Each structure stands twice: as structure tokens, then as C-alpha cells.
Amino acid sequence: MNLGAVLRRERKKRKLTLKVVSEKAGISQGFLSQIENDVSSPSVDTLVNICSAIGVEAGHIIKQAKKQERLVVIRKSDWEDVDFPPSGFVTRRFFSPENRRVIDSSVLAIQPGGGIPVRKNMRNGQETLCLLEGSVELVHGDDVVDLHAGDSVHFWSIPEKQRITNTSKSVAVVFWVGTL
């Protein structure tokens, strides 16, 4: 179930910021961002508080999310005009953790100068990046690869020596796929 995308869509439809909704719901802005990006799942109480802060019924959100279980579309508008949390990057996951089996995939928007951390507990994993907008630098072991809009790379993960950093002066947008 992709609750996060539905919550984000309803929040943006009402022109509410992450900050406003998180304050009204009594949770941190970072946690709300994780929920919207299907990195974390809210408790029932937290979901009800978020829905109340947005001005929508929790039942409506759940019904909308159930319709998206088999097919998830991330539109360009989902990474335009993003509300960046303090981490400096936003992840739009295609499926929530409970709906991923073999691969994980997302679209990431990274602030200028910001970076994304390596996935935790990686063992023998593979990743693919396709840069949609901007420029990033991939540090992969002793190699440094500069990627620009339209470039793609496939690599074996090196969690202890890997980093992706936005080297452009605008938001970088990356399509990412990794094995679980």
C-alpha cells in the first residue's frame, strides 16, 4: 500500500507544507517526509493525526492507497517544487517496504551540494542510477564518476566507500534502482 504518495498528493492539493502538517500532527518534519516517501509507515494514531492536519479522512487515504498497490507512477510534478527536509534530499519510492521483494526503486531529488547516503546493511547488491536533471558525482571505491542529465550507471554497491553528491547549482533528480 502506497500511503505516502496519497498523503503527499492530498497535502499538496491543499497547498500545505511539510512543516505545517507535521506541526499540526505532532510529528517531526523529517518523519512526515519519510512517511510520504514510503520509507517509514505511520501508526494508526499518527495516520489519523496526519489526516486531521491535512483535512481529509483516514479512510479516504487508505482507499486511495489500495488502488495503487500494483502500479505506481511518479510524475515529473512529484519532484518539482519539493519541500526539502533537513537531510537535503527527497525520495519518491515506487512501493512501500512491505511491497518490495527483489528490487527497490525511487526517484530522488537532491539539493545543490547535498548528497544521499548509501543504503544500510547492503551485501552483494547492485544499483543503477539514471540522471534525469542536474549533475551528480558518484564516489564508488577509488573511482569518481561525474554524471549529467541523460547519463546512467550500473554498479556493485560498496557501502563503506560510496556516495552520491549533487554538484550542480540546481536540484538534481535521479532515478535509482537497487537490489534487495
C-alpha positions as semicolon CSV with decimal commas, in nm:
position;residue;x (nm);y (nm);z (nm)
1;M;0,000;0,000;0,000
2;N;0,144;0,334;-0,103
3;L;0,002;0,562;0,167
4;G;0,282;0,815;0,138
5;A;0,213;0,921;-0,219
6;V;-0,157;0,965;-0,142
7;L;-0,084;1,170;0,171
8;R;0,162;1,391;-0,022
9;R;-0,087;1,442;-0,308
10;E;-0,364;1,542;-0,065
11;R;-0,128;1,773;0,127
12;K;-0,009;1,945;-0,192
13;K;-0,365;1,968;-0,327
14;R;-0,442;2,182;-0,020
15;K;-0,116;2,379;-0,062
16;L;0,012;2,273;0,282
17;T;0,384;2,245;0,360
18;L;0,557;1,956;0,536
19;K;0,629;2,193;0,824
20;V;0,266;2,298;0,874
21;V;0,127;1,944;0,858
22;S;0,399;1,795;1,078
23;E;0,343;2,062;1,345
24;K;-0,035;2,010;1,343
25;A;0,010;1,631;1,352
26;G;0,263;1,646;1,637
27;I;0,546;1,473;1,447
28;S;0,878;1,587;1,304
29;Q;0,904;1,722;0,951
30;G;1,162;1,451;0,874
31;F;0,930;1,171;0,989
32;L;0,644;1,309;0,779
33;S;0,880;1,319;0,481
34;Q;0,976;0,954;0,547
35;I;0,607;0,858;0,559
36;E;0,528;1,045;0,236
37;N;0,821;0,870;0,068
38;D;0,721;0,526;0,199
39;V;1,045;0,491;0,391
40;S;0,852;0,462;0,721
41;S;0,496;0,355;0,799
42;P;0,287;0,554;1,046
43;S;0,099;0,401;1,337
44;V;-0,281;0,423;1,313
45;D;-0,283;0,713;1,560
46;T;-0,017;0,900;1,364
47;L;-0,201;0,840;1,035
48;V;-0,521;0,981;1,188
49;N;-0,329;1,285;1,318
50;I;-0,171;1,350;0,977
51;C;-0,506;1,316;0,802
52;S;-0,664;1,554;1,050
53;A;-0,383;1,805;0,993
54;I;-0,436;1,780;0,616
55;G;-0,817;1,791;0,646
56;V;-0,901;1,450;0,498
57;E;-1,049;1,129;0,640
58;A;-0,804;0,843;0,705
59;G;-1,047;0,600;0,538
60;H;-1,030;0,804;0,217
61;I;-0,649;0,790;0,219
62;I;-0,649;0,413;0,275
63;K;-0,899;0,354;-0,007
64;Q;-0,691;0,565;-0,246
65;A;-0,371;0,386;-0,143
66;K;-0,519;0,039;-0,201
67;K;-0,592;0,135;-0,562
68;Q;-0,219;0,193;-0,621
69;E;-0,076;-0,137;-0,500
70;R;0,014;-0,289;-0,838
71;L;0,106;0,015;-1,043
72;V;0,276;0,328;-0,917
73;V;0,350;0,628;-1,136
74;I;0,584;0,905;-1,031
75;R;0,508;1,216;-1,232
76;K;0,757;1,491;-1,305
77;S;0,542;1,722;-1,093
78;D;0,621;1,496;-0,793
79;W;0,982;1,618;-0,788
80;E;0,922;1,974;-0,897
81;D;0,875;2,228;-0,620
82;V;0,966;1,978;-0,346
83;D;0,975;2,062;0,024
84;F;1,327;1,957;0,128
85;P;1,365;1,826;0,483
86;P;1,689;1,899;0,674
87;S;1,856;1,593;0,512
88;G;1,875;1,784;0,180
89;F;1,716;1,515;-0,033
90;V;1,368;1,377;-0,100
91;T;1,291;1,021;-0,205
92;R;0,980;0,922;-0,401
93;R;0,954;0,544;-0,362
94;F;0,752;0,341;-0,606
95;F;0,643;0,081;-0,348
96;S;0,636;0,078;0,030
97;P;0,872;-0,160;0,217
98;E;0,612;-0,433;0,257
99;N;0,551;-0,439;-0,121
100;R;0,917;-0,476;-0,226
101;R;1,055;-0,825;-0,287
102;V;1,359;-0,824;-0,518
103;I;1,431;-0,461;-0,608
104;D;1,385;-0,121;-0,455
105;S;1,339;0,182;-0,677
106;S;1,278;0,551;-0,637
107;V;1,318;0,898;-0,781
108;L;1,542;1,119;-0,568
109;A;1,560;1,499;-0,569
110;I;1,885;1,629;-0,419
111;Q;1,953;1,990;-0,320
112;P;2,264;2,161;-0,461
113;G;2,564;2,042;-0,258
114;G;2,353;1,775;-0,090
115;G;2,408;1,404;-0,105
116;I;2,232;1,078;-0,043
117;P;2,362;0,814;0,194
118;V;2,432;0,455;0,098
119;R;2,160;0,205;0,187
120;K;2,229;0,033;0,518
121;N;2,304;-0,338;0,553
122;M;2,396;-0,383;0,186
123;R;2,559;-0,713;0,095
124;N;2,640;-0,804;-0,261
125;G;2,386;-0,555;-0,400
126;Q;2,367;-0,387;-0,738
127;E;2,244;-0,038;-0,816
128;T;2,153;0,161;-1,125
129;L;2,133;0,539;-1,148
130;C;1,990;0,741;-1,433
131;L;2,029;1,116;-1,401
132;L;1,713;1,295;-1,511
133;E;1,813;1,654;-1,423
134;G;2,126;1,831;-1,299
135;S;2,467;1,678;-1,226
136;V;2,590;1,441;-0,958
137;E;2,920;1,292;-0,855
138;L;2,931;0,921;-0,773
139;V;3,218;0,818;-0,547
140;H;3,250;0,442;-0,588
141;G;3,550;0,300;-0,406
142;D;3,853;0,475;-0,557
143;D;3,658;0,586;-0,867
144;V;3,484;0,921;-0,906
145;V;3,227;0,945;-1,185
146;D;3,061;1,271;-1,292
147;L;2,710;1,218;-1,427
148;H;2,497;1,469;-1,616
149;A;2,132;1,469;-1,731
150;G;2,077;1,164;-1,951
151;D;2,374;0,965;-1,811
152;S;2,326;0,624;-1,647
153;V;2,549;0,392;-1,446
154;H;2,513;0,035;-1,311
155;F;2,746;-0,080;-1,031
156;W;2,804;-0,323;-0,746
157;S;2,743;-0,148;-0,413
158;I;3,039;-0,058;-0,193
159;P;2,860;0,075;0,119
160;E;3,175;0,179;0,305
161;K;3,317;0,377;0,007
162;Q;3,020;0,511;-0,184
163;R;2,846;0,850;-0,203
164;I;2,627;1,041;-0,446
165;T;2,651;1,421;-0,429
166;N;2,473;1,694;-0,627
167;T;2,748;1,901;-0,790
168;S;2,517;2,138;-0,980
169;K;2,365;2,470;-0,877
170;S;2,011;2,339;-0,916
171;V;1,817;2,041;-0,790
172;A;1,947;1,710;-0,927
173;V;1,689;1,439;-0,999
174;V;1,798;1,074;-1,009
175;F;1,608;0,760;-1,098
176;W;1,757;0,485;-0,880
177;V;1,709;0,106;-0,873
178;G;1,882;-0,133;-0,632
179;T;1,860;-0,500;-0,546
180;L;1,741;-0,603;-0,202
